[in-house]
Amino acid sequence: MNFDIAKQGVPIVFSDNYQEARKKFLQAAPASRAYKSSSKGPSGDDLFTDVAYFGPAQARRLLVLISGTHGVEGYCGSAAQLLFLKAKLHEVLPPSTAVLVVHALNCYGFAWDRRVTAEGVDLNRNFVDFAEPLPQNPGYKELAEHFVPADISEEGVHRAEAALAAYQKAHGELTFRMALSSGQYTRPGGMFYGGTEPTETRRTLEQIVADFDVAKREQVLILDYHTGLGPYGYGELQCELSSGREGYERAAKMFGASVTSPVLGTSSAVSIPGTQDAFWQRILGDRHTYVGPEFGTYQPPRGRLVLRKDLWLFMHRPDAVDSELGRQIRQAVKWHFYPQMSDWKEMVLWRSHQVHRQALEGVALAD
């Protein structure tokens, strides 16, 4: 690396908002291709997913770096991508290897400090095959009105939390977590809603993959940056259910024992249908390896509370989104998924650089 992470990297690569992050990315990758969203930002500004490609046009091996799958988590992912470019790792690629950098995939969520897309959909639950019966989540149906109650007064929240605690005591922690976060397809505007059709953001990723001939590559390694689960500042390397044990073993060969999987019960995340990995599995099969670097922030109950208010705001008070109340709610979401602390930022950068180095070494040995 040609600069000091602690002294120079943090202010260079982290940003305070989507527009600043985009400006920095375009300065680092001026030949990027822009994919315009139909949504607008809080100030009525245009929003874009920007894509940069480095290396031979028809490289057999491809490393894909994706930020902002869950929009507000793009602060972390954008910084990691900029670190990759500032460290000039794209200039020392192994032979027959290229890098595709997808910045702010869910640019709407990044700009508005939300996890969801403009349709109110969790993108990482949206990659199911909508021609097939949708996954069922009876636990969520039972608890939906408590996860996002119409009344978020102190008394209303107290009632909701009491109902959730009673369910958790009766059914156990794992069943509660599955009901909450494994995804649901029946309550629009609710938590972890997967939608009823492909979102615009999903279609954007599909278009990017087609434009850059990703499906024709012999080996593809995807790093999809996330935040919010696990110990503060630690970067867990998560695999997903779609790749199964085989996908985990491919990842573990590259990154070692820090790789986790819901198949093995070692992940801080539960098994989830419709993740981005399901998309890669469909088009590439065992020619791909998917890893989601997941950087921990604060404890999950806090995350549930800030997401509850965000969803309540956009469902029940859309007129107040840009009011003082709305800005406070959005700021709380931002702070939960993007801690404004130098120690957290440094931990993200050190781990990201390690993972980037391992990724380049791993993709070179993927044959």
Secondary structure, 3 states (H helix, E strand, C coil): CCCCHHHHHHHHHCCCCHHHHHHHHHHHCCCCEEEEEEEECCCCCEEEEEEEEECCCCCCEEEEEECCCCHHHHHHHHHHHHHHHHCCHHHCCCCCEEEEEEECCCHHHHHHCCCCCCCCCCHHHCCCCCCCCCCCCHHHHHHHHHHCCCCCCHHHHHHHHHHHHHHHHHHCHHHHHHHHHCCECCCCCCCCECCCCCCHHHHHHHHHHHHCCHHHCCEEEEEECEEEEEEECCEEEECCHHHHHHHHHHHHHHHCCCEECCCCCCCCCCCCCCCHHHHHHHHHHHHEEEEEEEEECCCHHHHHHHHHHHHHHHHHCHHHCCCHHHHHHHHHHHHHHCCCCHHHHHHHHHHHHHHHHHHHHHHHCCC
